[in-house]
């Protein structure tokens, strides 16, 4: 591998490349181990891109393993949604999806082995007593009075725990390490607890369940994961991860941590996201304002944009905050290349072309995407009466560089004719109710021989053929870039009440009545939008994905 190539690798890629170069591993085996207790969010997207990306780069594989060790919070619904999100992002896992519950028998055997080695004991202490025994970072812990139980007694009690003889919370299994260790995770951590709960896969077969710190490393070892990649909050867990593998003498998977995905104006805490849903501040986990992948999909964020964002954010060793502007940039860049341009009028005002024949409908051929190598076109009906945007007209422009509609001004209608503004009608309050124009009949796009120069081009929709639509304008969910960083304030104090504005009656060109949910478009001169999952031909609904440029504040004044 050349020096130039090496310099382009992040620190994890350097590590994997070195392991392959030295013969430690032939190819990497990574894993993505989500808990099936919620929906994936932007932080998970980063972990997915890192784990699957490393494997792809070096010709390896990635396992999908559900960490289903807590039966009280897990559901098959979440398993299905996680699978769907991973595939939507563009990744495929190796073989069938795996589950930690598949390894419950083996994990139990590992626990018994630790007991036999004198490295684990059954503790009758309450949860509160165990917390007190652990001490704190400035004070050493104290040993449990049950720490000196014999191996025989511990084996008997652990077997009886498994048999269901004891109630929840009455006993736990702890490993025996060092109650004075500066690493709190070394102070005799709990590795099994009693839970008489029905598991979504194993039913009532088990009433004891392994803790994450025990199940995770051992599951990695069982699957022969070469590189266990996780976020920085697990850095202090790594010594325990290594200790358990060493004491059990099993395959030495290696844990490496990287900075998690922290994006300005977003949160990724499941508990906090749940509050947004339960308190009715969002419409659900797939609300287009949510940082969940299901919410982003509904909003129209392309999976390629998310992958590009994760790539540009990079893989770092220290926590950092990624600006949301980068996320928006990646979204625009992808949509600019892939979406068709269509016409929609969000704040309509009637425009009448007084010299155009009444009752006539002309079909205009309008370009779909100017960036296409092979140009494609669609048919758009044009008539005497059209809708245009209200803010595209001024009675008396104050700016000499104003190139839109005003009395005496010429503009081109996108894909159609150049028109001249003759005047307007207004009501008793001075509100303009109609714009009156004439057109140059030899100024049709592609056939223009009029010689008239129009510096401005406006989008429009035929009134006769327009389809009504509800348009939802989404903004940042929080007004503060780090809403959870204020110790003296609840993060909901920063909830952006202007994060959703609904336009109940906009008008779109008729071709959009056939758009499938999830289809994205550029509404010409307005922004990028996606057809909502609840949209039907009878009730069109479009969600704003992102503006044309960084103008959130301006658009929402």
C-alpha positions as CSV (number, residue, x, y, z in Angstrom):
1,X,0.0,0.0,0.0
2,X,1.5,3.4,-1.0
3,X,2.4,6.1,1.5
4,X,-0.2,8.4,-0.2
5,X,-2.9,5.7,0.3
6,X,-1.9,5.2,3.9
7,X,-2.2,9.0,4.6
8,X,-5.8,8.9,3.5
9,X,-6.8,6.2,6.1
10,X,-8.4,7.1,9.4
11,X,-7.0,5.6,12.6
12,X,-9.2,2.5,12.5
13,X,-8.4,1.8,8.9
14,X,-4.7,2.2,9.8
15,X,-5.1,-0.4,12.5
16,X,-7.0,-2.9,10.3
17,X,-4.5,-2.4,7.5
18,X,-1.6,-3.1,9.9
19,X,-3.3,-6.2,11.2
20,X,-3.7,-7.5,7.7
21,X,-0.1,-6.6,6.8
22,X,1.3,-8.4,9.8
23,X,-0.8,-11.5,9.2
24,X,-2.8,-11.1,12.4
25,X,-6.0,-11.3,10.3
26,X,-6.6,-12.1,6.7
27,X,-9.7,-10.0,6.5
28,X,-11.7,-8.1,9.1
29,X,-14.9,-9.3,10.7
30,X,-16.9,-6.5,12.2
31,X,-20.4,-6.4,13.8
32,X,-23.2,-4.0,14.3
33,X,-25.0,-4.9,17.6
34,X,-28.1,-2.7,18.1
35,X,-30.5,-3.3,21.0
36,X,-34.0,-4.1,19.6
37,X,-35.7,-1.6,21.9
38,X,-36.1,1.5,19.7
39,X,-35.5,3.0,16.2
40,X,-32.1,3.7,14.7
41,X,-31.0,7.3,14.6
42,X,-28.2,9.4,13.0
43,X,-25.7,8.1,15.7
44,X,-26.5,4.5,14.6
45,X,-26.0,5.5,11.0
46,X,-22.4,6.6,11.9
47,X,-21.8,3.2,13.6
48,X,-23.3,1.3,10.6
49,X,-21.1,3.2,8.1
50,X,-18.0,2.6,10.2
51,X,-18.5,-1.1,10.8
52,X,-19.8,-2.0,7.3
53,X,-17.5,0.5,5.6
54,X,-14.4,-1.0,7.2
55,X,-15.4,-4.5,6.2
56,X,-16.1,-3.5,2.7
57,X,-12.9,-1.5,2.3
58,X,-10.7,-4.5,3.3
59,X,-12.8,-7.3,1.8
60,X,-14.3,-8.5,5.1
61,X,-17.8,-9.1,6.4
62,X,-20.1,-7.6,9.0
63,X,-22.5,-9.4,11.3
64,X,-25.8,-8.0,12.4
65,X,-26.3,-9.1,16.0
66,X,-29.2,-7.9,18.1
67,X,-28.3,-7.4,21.7
68,X,-31.5,-8.8,23.0
69,X,-30.6,-9.3,26.7
70,X,-33.4,-7.1,28.3
71,X,-36.8,-8.8,27.6
72,X,-38.7,-5.9,29.2
73,X,-37.9,-3.4,26.5
74,X,-37.5,-5.5,23.3
75,X,-39.9,-6.1,20.5
76,X,-39.9,-7.8,17.1
77,X,-41.2,-4.5,15.6
78,X,-37.8,-2.9,16.4
79,X,-35.9,-5.9,14.9
80,X,-37.8,-5.5,11.7
81,X,-37.4,-1.7,11.6
82,X,-33.6,-2.0,12.2
83,X,-33.2,-4.5,9.4
84,X,-35.2,-2.2,7.1
85,X,-33.1,0.9,8.0
86,X,-29.7,-0.9,7.4
87,X,-30.8,-2.1,4.0
88,X,-32.2,1.3,3.2
89,X,-28.8,2.8,4.0
90,X,-27.3,0.5,1.4
91,X,-25.7,-2.2,3.5
92,X,-26.0,-6.0,3.7
93,X,-24.9,-8.1,6.7
94,X,-23.2,-11.4,6.5
95,X,-25.7,-14.4,6.4
96,X,-28.7,-14.4,8.7
97,X,-29.3,-11.8,11.4
98,X,-27.8,-13.0,14.7
99,X,-29.1,-12.6,18.3
100,X,-27.4,-12.6,21.6
101,X,-30.2,-14.8,22.8
102,X,-28.8,-17.5,20.4
103,X,-25.9,-17.6,22.8
104,X,-27.7,-17.8,26.1
105,X,-26.7,-21.4,26.7
106,X,-23.0,-20.7,25.9
107,X,-23.0,-17.5,28.0
108,X,-24.5,-19.5,30.9
109,X,-21.7,-22.0,30.5
110,X,-19.1,-19.2,30.5
111,X,-20.6,-17.9,33.7
112,X,-20.4,-21.3,35.3
113,X,-16.7,-21.5,34.3
114,X,-16.0,-18.3,36.0
115,X,-17.6,-19.6,39.2
116,X,-15.5,-22.8,39.0
117,X,-12.4,-20.6,38.7
118,X,-13.4,-18.7,41.8
119,X,-13.9,-15.6,39.7
120,X,-17.7,-15.1,40.2
121,X,-20.1,-15.3,43.1
122,X,-23.8,-15.1,43.8
123,X,-24.6,-11.9,45.7
124,X,-27.8,-11.5,47.8
125,X,-27.2,-7.8,48.3
126,X,-29.9,-5.4,47.1
127,X,-29.3,-3.0,44.2
128,X,-28.9,-0.2,46.6
129,X,-26.4,-2.1,48.8
130,X,-24.4,-2.9,45.7
131,X,-24.3,0.7,44.7
132,X,-23.0,1.6,48.1
133,X,-20.4,-1.1,48.1
134,X,-19.0,0.2,44.8
135,X,-18.1,3.5,46.4
136,X,-17.3,6.3,43.9
137,X,-14.3,7.5,41.9
138,X,-12.8,9.3,44.9
139,X,-13.6,6.5,47.4
140,X,-12.7,2.8,47.2
141,X,-15.4,0.2,47.3
142,X,-16.1,-2.4,50.0
143,X,-16.4,-6.1,49.5
144,X,-19.8,-7.8,49.6
145,X,-20.4,-10.1,52.6
146,X,-21.2,-12.8,50.1
147,X,-18.0,-12.5,48.2
148,X,-16.4,-15.4,50.1
149,X,-19.0,-18.0,49.3
150,X,-17.6,-21.3,48.3
151,X,-17.5,-22.4,44.7
152,X,-19.9,-25.2,45.5
153,X,-22.5,-22.9,47.1
154,X,-22.2,-20.4,44.2
155,X,-22.7,-23.2,41.6
156,X,-25.8,-24.4,43.5
157,X,-27.3,-20.9,43.9
158,X,-26.6,-20.0,40.2
159,X,-28.3,-23.2,39.0
160,X,-31.3,-22.4,41.2
161,X,-31.4,-18.9,39.9
162,X,-31.6,-20.4,36.4
163,X,-34.3,-22.8,37.6
164,X,-36.5,-19.9,38.6
165,X,-36.5,-20.5,42.4
166,X,-35.8,-16.9,43.4
167,X,-37.7,-13.6,42.7
168,X,-36.5,-10.7,40.7
169,X,-33.9,-8.6,42.4
170,X,-33.1,-11.2,45.1
171,X,-29.8,-12.3,43.8
172,X,-27.3,-11.4,41.1
173,X,-24.1,-13.0,39.8
174,X,-21.0,-10.8,40.1
175,X,-17.4,-11.3,38.9
176,X,-14.7,-11.0,41.5
177,X,-12.1,-8.5,40.4
178,X,-11.0,-5.5,42.5
179,X,-13.2,-3.3,44.7
180,X,-10.5,-0.7,45.0
181,X,-9.8,-0.3,41.3
182,X,-9.9,3.3,40.0
183,X,-12.0,1.8,37.1
184,X,-15.5,1.6,38.5
185,X,-16.3,-1.2,36.0
186,X,-13.7,-3.4,37.7
187,X,-15.5,-3.2,41.1
188,X,-17.1,-6.6,41.0
189,X,-19.6,-5.9,38.2
190,X,-22.9,-7.7,37.9
191,X,-23.0,-10.1,35.0
192,X,-26.4,-11.8,35.5
193,X,-29.7,-10.7,37.0
194,X,-33.0,-12.4,37.5
195,X,-35.9,-11.3,35.3
196,X,-39.1,-13.3,35.1
197,X,-40.1,-11.8,31.8
198,X,-41.2,-13.3,28.5
199,X,-38.5,-12.8,25.9
200,X,-39.5,-11.9,22.4
201,X,-37.6,-14.9,21.0
202,X,-36.9,-17.4,23.8
203,X,-40.3,-17.0,25.5
204,X,-40.1,-18.2,29.2
205,X,-37.2,-20.5,28.7
206,X,-34.9,-18.2,30.7
207,X,-35.5,-16.2,33.8
208,X,-31.8,-15.0,34.2
209,X,-30.3,-12.6,31.6
210,X,-26.7,-11.6,31.1
211,X,-25.7,-7.9,31.4
212,X,-24.3,-6.0,28.4
213,X,-20.7,-6.0,29.7
214,X,-20.7,-9.8,29.9
215,X,-22.8,-10.7,26.9
216,X,-21.1,-8.2,24.5
217,X,-17.5,-9.3,24.5
218,X,-18.3,-13.0,24.7
219,X,-20.7,-12.8,21.8
220,X,-18.0,-11.0,19.8
221,X,-15.6,-13.9,20.7
222,X,-18.2,-16.6,19.8
223,X,-18.6,-14.9,16.3
224,X,-14.8,-14.4,16.0
225,X,-15.2,-10.7,15.5
226,X,-11.7,-9.3,14.7
227,X,-12.5,-5.7,15.3
228,X,-15.2,-4.7,17.8
229,X,-15.8,-1.0,16.9
230,X,-17.9,1.1,19.3
231,X,-18.3,4.7,20.4
232,X,-16.2,6.4,23.1
233,X,-18.6,5.9,26.0
234,X,-17.5,2.3,26.1
235,X,-13.8,3.2,26.5
236,X,-13.9,2.5,30.2
237,X,-15.6,-0.8,29.6
238,X,-12.7,-2.1,27.5
239,X,-10.5,-3.3,30.4
240,X,-13.5,-5.5,31.6
241,X,-14.1,-6.6,28.0
242,X,-10.5,-7.8,27.8
243,X,-10.4,-9.2,31.3
244,X,-13.4,-11.5,30.7
245,X,-12.0,-12.8,27.4
246,X,-8.6,-13.5,29.0
247,X,-10.0,-15.3,32.0
248,X,-12.2,-17.4,29.9
249,X,-9.4,-18.1,27.4
250,X,-11.6,-17.5,24.4
251,X,-11.1,-15.9,21.0
252,X,-9.5,-12.5,21.6
253,X,-11.7,-10.0,19.8
254,X,-10.3,-6.4,20.0
255,X,-12.5,-3.4,21.1
256,X,-11.6,0.0,19.6
257,X,-13.6,3.2,20.2
258,X,-14.3,6.2,18.0
259,X,-16.2,9.4,18.6
260,X,-19.9,9.1,18.3
261,X,-22.0,11.3,16.0
262,X,-23.0,14.5,17.7
263,X,-24.9,16.8,15.3
264,X,-25.9,20.3,16.2
265,X,-29.7,20.8,16.8
266,X,-30.2,17.0,17.1
267,X,-30.3,14.7,20.1
268,X,-29.8,10.9,20.0
269,X,-30.8,9.8,23.5
270,X,-33.6,7.3,23.2
271,X,-35.1,8.4,26.5
272,X,-35.2,12.0,25.4
273,X,-36.5,11.1,21.9
274,X,-39.2,9.1,23.6
275,X,-40.3,12.2,25.6
276,X,-40.8,14.1,22.4
277,X,-43.1,11.4,21.1
278,X,-45.0,10.8,24.4
279,X,-45.5,14.5,25.1
280,X,-47.0,15.0,21.6
281,X,-44.2,17.4,20.4
282,X,-43.7,15.1,17.4
283,X,-46.1,12.9,15.6
284,X,-44.1,9.7,16.2
285,X,-40.7,8.1,15.8
286,X,-40.9,8.7,12.0
287,X,-41.8,12.4,12.3
288,X,-39.7,14.1,9.6
289,X,-38.1,16.3,12.3
290,X,-36.8,13.4,14.3
291,X,-33.1,12.3,13.9
292,X,-34.3,8.7,13.4
293,X,-33.5,7.0,10.1
294,X,-37.3,6.4,9.6
295,X,-37.9,10.1,10.2
296,X,-35.2,11.1,7.7
297,X,-36.5,8.6,5.1
298,X,-40.0,10.1,5.5
299,X,-38.5,13.6,5.1
300,X,-36.9,12.6,1.9
301,X,-33.2,12.5,3.0
302,X,-31.4,10.2,0.5
303,X,-29.4,7.3,2.1
304,X,-26.5,8.3,-0.1
305,X,-26.5,11.8,1.5
306,X,-26.4,10.2,5.0
307,X,-23.4,8.0,4.0
308,X,-21.6,11.0,2.5
309,X,-22.3,13.0,5.7
310,X,-20.9,10.3,7.9
311,X,-17.8,10.1,5.6
312,X,-17.2,13.8,5.7
313,X,-17.7,13.9,9.5
314,X,-14.8,11.5,9.7
315,X,-13.8,9.0,12.3
316,X,-12.2,10.8,15.3
317,X,-10.8,9.8,18.6
318,X,-12.3,12.7,20.5
319,X,-15.9,13.9,20.8
320,X,-16.9,16.8,18.5
321,X,-20.0,18.6,17.3
322,X,-20.8,18.4,13.6
323,X,-22.6,21.4,12.2
324,X,-26.0,20.7,10.7
325,X,-25.1,22.8,7.7
326,X,-22.8,20.0,6.6
327,X,-25.7,17.5,6.8
328,X,-27.9,20.0,4.7
329,X,-25.1,20.4,2.2
330,X,-24.7,16.7,1.7
331,X,-28.5,16.4,1.3
332,X,-28.7,19.2,-1.3
333,X,-25.7,17.9,-3.2
334,X,-27.3,14.5,-3.6
335,X,-30.8,15.8,-4.4
336,X,-29.4,18.3,-6.9
337,X,-28.0,15.4,-9.0
338,X,-30.9,13.0,-8.6
339,X,-34.2,14.8,-8.5
340,X,-36.6,16.1,-11.1
341,X,-37.5,19.8,-11.2
342,X,-41.3,20.4,-10.9
343,X,-43.5,23.4,-10.3
344,X,-45.4,24.2,-7.2
345,X,-46.9,27.4,-5.9
346,X,-47.1,27.7,-2.1
347,X,-48.6,31.2,-1.7
348,X,-50.7,31.6,-4.8
349,X,-52.0,34.7,-6.5
350,X,-54.0,34.6,-9.8
351,X,-52.4,35.8,-13.0
352,X,-54.4,36.2,-16.1
353,X,-52.8,36.4,-19.6
354,X,-55.4,38.6,-21.2
355,X,-54.4,38.1,-24.8
356,X,-54.2,34.3,-24.6
357,X,-57.2,32.5,-26.0
358,X,-59.8,31.6,-23.5
359,X,-60.4,27.9,-23.1
360,X,-57.2,26.9,-24.8
361,X,-54.8,24.4,-23.3
362,X,-51.3,24.2,-24.6
363,X,-48.9,21.4,-23.6
364,X,-45.4,22.6,-22.8
365,X,-42.3,20.4,-22.8
366,X,-40.4,21.1,-19.6
367,X,-36.9,19.8,-18.8
368,X,-36.8,17.5,-15.8
369,X,-33.2,18.0,-14.6
370,X,-30.7,20.3,-16.3
371,X,-27.8,18.2,-15.0
372,X,-28.9,15.0,-16.8
373,X,-26.5,13.7,-19.4
374,X,-29.4,12.5,-21.5
375,X,-32.1,15.2,-21.3
376,X,-35.7,14.1,-20.4
377,X,-38.8,16.2,-20.5
378,X,-42.3,16.1,-19.2
379,X,-45.6,17.6,-20.4
380,X,-47.1,20.5,-18.4
381,X,-50.4,22.1,-19.4
382,X,-50.5,25.9,-19.9
383,X,-53.6,28.0,-19.9
384,X,-54.8,31.7,-19.8
385,X,-55.1,31.7,-16.0
386,X,-52.2,30.5,-13.9
387,X,-51.1,30.6,-10.3
388,X,-47.8,32.3,-9.4
389,X,-46.2,33.1,-6.1
390,X,-47.5,36.2,-4.3
391,X,-44.0,37.3,-3.4
392,X,-43.0,37.2,-7.1
393,X,-45.0,40.4,-7.6
394,X,-44.6,44.0,-6.3
395,X,-46.7,47.0,-7.1
396,X,-43.7,49.3,-6.9
397,X,-40.3,47.6,-6.7
398,X,-37.8,49.6,-4.6
399,X,-34.7,47.7,-6.0
400,X,-33.4,48.4,-9.5
401,X,-32.2,44.8,-9.6
402,X,-35.8,43.4,-9.1
403,X,-36.3,41.1,-12.0
404,X,-39.7,39.6,-11.1
405,X,-43.2,40.8,-11.8
406,X,-44.2,44.5,-11.5
407,X,-46.2,46.8,-13.8
408,X,-44.2,47.4,-17.0
409,X,-41.8,44.5,-16.3
410,X,-41.2,41.4,-18.5
411,X,-40.5,37.9,-17.1
412,X,-40.3,34.5,-18.6
413,X,-42.6,31.7,-17.4
414,X,-40.6,28.6,-16.9
415,X,-40.8,26.4,-20.0
416,X,-43.4,28.7,-21.6
417,X,-43.7,32.3,-22.8
418,X,-42.3,35.7,-21.9
419,X,-45.1,37.9,-20.4
420,X,-45.5,41.6,-19.8
421,X,-47.2,42.9,-16.7
422,X,-49.8,45.4,-17.6
423,X,-51.4,46.0,-14.2
424,X,-53.3,44.4,-11.3
425,X,-56.5,44.3,-9.4
426,X,-56.8,44.9,-5.7
427,X,-59.5,44.9,-3.0
428,X,-60.7,47.6,-0.8
429,X,-57.7,47.0,1.6
430,X,-55.1,47.4,-1.1
431,X,-54.5,43.6,-1.3
432,X,-53.6,42.5,-4.8
433,X,-56.2,39.9,-6.0
434,X,-55.1,39.4,-9.6
435,X,-52.2,40.2,-11.9
436,X,-52.9,41.1,-15.5
437,X,-50.4,40.4,-18.2
438,X,-50.0,39.9,-21.9
439,X,-47.7,37.4,-23.6
440,X,-45.4,37.6,-26.6
441,X,-46.8,34.8,-28.8
442,X,-43.4,34.2,-30.5
443,X,-41.5,33.9,-27.2
444,X,-42.2,30.3,-26.4
445,X,-39.2,28.4,-24.8
446,X,-37.2,26.6,-27.5
447,X,-38.8,28.6,-30.3
448,X,-38.3,32.2,-29.1
449,X,-38.0,34.7,-32.0
450,X,-39.4,37.6,-30.1
451,X,-36.2,39.4,-29.4
452,X,-37.5,40.4,-26.0
453,X,-35.1,39.9,-23.1
454,X,-36.4,38.9,-19.8
455,X,-33.9,38.6,-16.9
456,X,-36.3,36.8,-14.5
457,X,-37.9,33.4,-14.8
458,X,-40.9,32.4,-12.7
459,X,-42.5,29.1,-11.9
460,X,-46.2,28.7,-12.3
461,X,-49.1,26.2,-12.4
462,X,-52.2,26.2,-14.6
463,X,-55.3,27.0,-12.5
464,X,-57.5,24.7,-14.5
465,X,-55.1,21.7,-14.1
466,X,-53.5,22.4,-10.7
467,X,-53.7,19.8,-8.0
468,X,-54.2,21.0,-4.4
469,X,-51.6,19.9,-1.9
470,X,-50.7,20.2,1.8
471,X,-47.1,21.3,2.1
472,X,-45.2,20.9,5.4
473,X,-42.2,23.1,6.0
474,X,-39.8,21.6,8.5
475,X,-37.0,23.3,10.4
476,X,-34.6,22.4,13.1
477,X,-36.2,20.5,16.0
478,X,-34.2,22.6,18.6
479,X,-33.3,26.2,18.6
480,X,-30.1,25.5,20.6
481,X,-27.3,23.5,18.9
482,X,-26.7,21.5,22.1
483,X,-30.0,21.4,23.9
484,X,-28.9,18.7,26.3
485,X,-25.8,20.5,27.5
486,X,-27.5,22.9,29.9
487,X,-27.4,21.4,33.4
488,X,-29.9,23.9,34.8
489,X,-32.5,23.6,32.0
490,X,-34.7,20.9,30.6
491,X,-33.8,20.2,26.9
492,X,-37.5,20.7,26.0
493,X,-37.1,24.4,26.8
494,X,-35.2,24.6,23.5
495,X,-37.9,22.8,21.5
496,X,-38.4,24.9,18.3
497,X,-42.1,25.7,18.2
498,X,-41.6,26.9,14.6
499,X,-40.1,23.6,13.5
500,X,-43.2,22.8,11.5
501,X,-45.3,25.1,9.5
502,X,-48.2,23.7,7.4
503,X,-49.5,25.3,4.2
504,X,-52.9,23.7,3.9
505,X,-53.6,24.6,0.3
506,X,-50.7,24.9,-2.2
507,X,-51.0,24.1,-5.9
508,X,-48.7,21.7,-7.8
509,X,-48.5,20.7,-11.4
510,X,-50.8,17.7,-12.3
511,X,-47.9,15.2,-12.8
512,X,-47.4,15.1,-9.0
513,X,-50.7,13.4,-8.4
514,X,-49.0,10.2,-9.5
515,X,-46.0,10.6,-7.3
516,X,-45.3,7.6,-5.0
517,X,-44.6,8.1,-1.2
518,X,-40.9,8.7,-0.7
519,X,-40.4,10.3,-4.1
520,X,-38.3,13.5,-4.0
521,X,-38.4,16.6,-6.1
522,X,-37.0,20.0,-6.4
523,X,-39.9,22.5,-6.3
524,X,-38.3,25.0,-8.7
525,X,-37.0,28.1,-6.8
526,X,-38.4,26.9,-3.5
527,X,-36.5,23.8,-2.2
528,X,-36.4,20.0,-2.1
529,X,-39.5,18.1,-1.1
530,X,-40.7,14.5,-0.7
531,X,-44.1,12.9,-1.1
532,X,-45.2,12.0,2.4
533,X,-46.0,8.4,3.4
534,X,-49.6,9.4,4.0
535,X,-50.0,11.1,0.7
536,X,-52.7,9.9,-1.8
537,X,-53.9,11.1,-5.2
538,X,-56.9,12.5,-3.4
539,X,-54.9,14.2,-0.6
540,X,-51.4,15.2,-1.7
541,X,-48.9,15.8,1.1
542,X,-45.3,17.0,0.6
543,X,-42.6,17.4,3.2
544,X,-39.8,19.9,2.7
545,X,-36.5,18.0,2.8
546,X,-34.1,20.9,2.7
547,X,-34.0,24.4,1.3
548,X,-32.1,25.3,-1.9
549,X,-29.4,27.0,0.2
550,X,-28.8,27.8,3.9
551,X,-31.7,30.2,4.3
552,X,-33.7,28.6,7.2
553,X,-33.9,31.7,9.2
554,X,-34.9,33.9,6.3
555,X,-37.6,31.5,5.1
556,X,-39.1,31.2,8.5
557,X,-39.3,34.8,9.6
